[in-house]
Amino acid sequence: MPDRRPFSEEERRGVYRAIYERRDIRSHFLPESIPPQVLGRVLDAAHHGPSVGFMQPWDFIIVESAAVREAVHACFLEANRSAAALYTGERREVYDHLKLEAIREAPLNLCITCDRSREKGGGLGRQTDPATDLYSTVCAVQNLWLAARAESLGVGWVSILDFDRLRAVLAIPTHIVPVAYLCIGYVSEFPDAPVLETAGWETREALARLIHFDKWDGCDAQRATELFDVPVGGTAR
Ligand SMILES: Cc1cc2nc3c(=O)[nH]c(=O)nc-3n(C[C@H](O)[C@H](O)[C@H](O)COP(=O)(O)O)c2cc1C
């Protein structure tokens, strides 16, 4: 008889708690450094993410140096100027008040990359969709993000970057893709809701509207709503 190794009720709640209470953090970072063993645990959580063909296409660049972080911050400023210019009126007003990175305040930054030419995995699963190596890397990011929440570490993903400049700053070879640039550290608080929601930028879509039964045109809001009568693992924002 195979051992199904079920989670206890408490363990199950813990998993859902990490999922619902994970937040993208760009403020309230504390200066205290992350103990090496804690950093090791969240990196190992990332390394246990799923990957196409078991390719494990990721590498992790740990950025501690204030000088390097300052240079990366310049990559953000440059990209953010262009990004902000795309908005006008009220939207621009809200955008300009958003805090979209914590590159200098967070004690540690982490760049997670994807080596698209890595031979591990033997190409299994990639013939039909070459982008699966990038998806795999994102799975590693999410594992790290959840493990970090369980370790009381805040993580903020910064995608508003001039990536050519970032490559130069971090000396990333051309065949390596920088997938995620993360700001990590202990924080004084985890907000209840996404910061973009609180700031009035965007709201969470009603999940029932996104569910299709059997085919794309098989939306049935009534039936979908019934799925959510009982909240799993508590109430999520
Ligand atoms: C691929 C990706 C890129 C992101 N880039 C940024 C960014 O550049 N700046 C930022 O403030 N948040 C960024 N975020 C965070 C999102 O804004 C955030 O996940 C979303 O608002 C939901 O909030 P939550 O993560 O707290 O649930 C990014 C998230 C993802 C998944």
The ligand as an SDF file (V2000), in Angstrom:
LIG
                    3D

 31 33  0  0  0  0  0  0  0  0999 V2000
    6.4520   39.1220  -13.4440 C   0  0  0  0  0  0  0  0  0  0  0  0
    6.1490   40.1570  -12.3960 C   0  0  0  0  0  0  0  0  0  0  0  0
    6.7290   41.4120  -12.4970 C   0  0  0  0  0  0  0  0  0  0  0  0
    6.4520   42.4060  -11.5370 C   0  0  0  0  0  0  0  0  0  0  0  0
    7.0780   43.6140  -11.6220 N   0  0  0  0  0  0  0  0  0  0  0  0
    6.8340   44.5490  -10.6700 C   0  0  0  0  0  0  0  0  0  0  0  0
    7.5130   45.8000  -10.6780 C   0  0  0  0  0  0  0  0  0  0  0  0
    8.3560   46.0850  -11.5200 O   0  0  0  0  0  0  0  0  0  0  0  0
    7.2510   46.6930   -9.7060 N   0  0  0  0  0  0  0  0  0  0  0  0
    6.3100   46.4210   -8.7370 C   0  0  0  0  0  0  0  0  0  0  0  0
    6.0800   47.2810   -7.8830 O   0  0  0  0  0  0  0  0  0  0  0  0
    5.6720   45.2320   -8.6930 N   0  0  0  0  0  0  0  0  0  0  0  0
    5.9120   44.3040   -9.6240 C   0  0  0  0  0  0  0  0  0  0  0  0
    5.2950   43.0800   -9.5510 N   0  0  0  0  0  0  0  0  0  0  0  0
    4.3740   42.8030   -8.4260 C   0  0  0  0  0  0  0  0  0  0  0  0
    2.9230   42.9360   -8.8040 C   0  0  0  0  0  0  0  0  0  0  0  0
    2.5690   44.2850   -8.9020 O   0  0  0  0  0  0  0  0  0  0  0  0
    2.0870   42.2280   -7.7110 C   0  0  0  0  0  0  0  0  0  0  0  0
    2.4060   40.8620   -7.7340 O   0  0  0  0  0  0  0  0  0  0  0  0
    0.5960   42.3960   -7.9140 C   0  0  0  0  0  0  0  0  0  0  0  0
    0.2470   43.7470   -7.7840 O   0  0  0  0  0  0  0  0  0  0  0  0
   -0.2180   41.5740   -6.9050 C   0  0  0  0  0  0  0  0  0  0  0  0
    0.1890   41.8700   -5.5880 O   0  0  0  0  0  0  0  0  0  0  0  0
    0.7400   40.7720   -4.5980 P   0  0  0  0  0  0  0  0  0  0  0  0
    1.9380   40.1330   -5.2360 O   0  0  0  0  0  0  0  0  0  0  0  0
    1.0820   41.4990   -3.3410 O   0  0  0  0  0  0  0  0  0  0  0  0
   -0.3530   39.7530   -4.4070 O   0  0  0  0  0  0  0  0  0  0  0  0
    5.5570   42.1060  -10.4810 C   0  0  0  0  0  0  0  0  0  0  0  0
    4.9910   40.8240  -10.3850 C   0  0  0  0  0  0  0  0  0  0  0  0
    5.2800   39.8630  -11.3300 C   0  0  0  0  0  0  0  0  0  0  0  0
    4.6540   38.4940  -11.1980 C   0  0  0  0  0  0  0  0  0  0  0  0
  1  2  1  0
  2  3  1  0
  2 30  2  0
  3  4  2  0
  4  5  1  0
  4 28  1  0
  5  6  2  0
  6  7  1  0
  6 13  1  0
  7  8  2  0
  7  9  1  0
  9 10  1  0
 10 11  2  0
 10 12  1  0
 12 13  2  0
 13 14  1  0
 14 15  1  0
 14 28  1  0
 15 16  1  0
 16 17  1  0
 16 18  1  0
 18 19  1  0
 18 20  1  0
 20 21  1  0
 20 22  1  0
 22 23  1  0
 23 24  1  0
 24 25  2  0
 24 26  1  0
 24 27  1  0
 28 29  2  0
 29 30  1  0
 30 31  1  0
M  END
$$$$
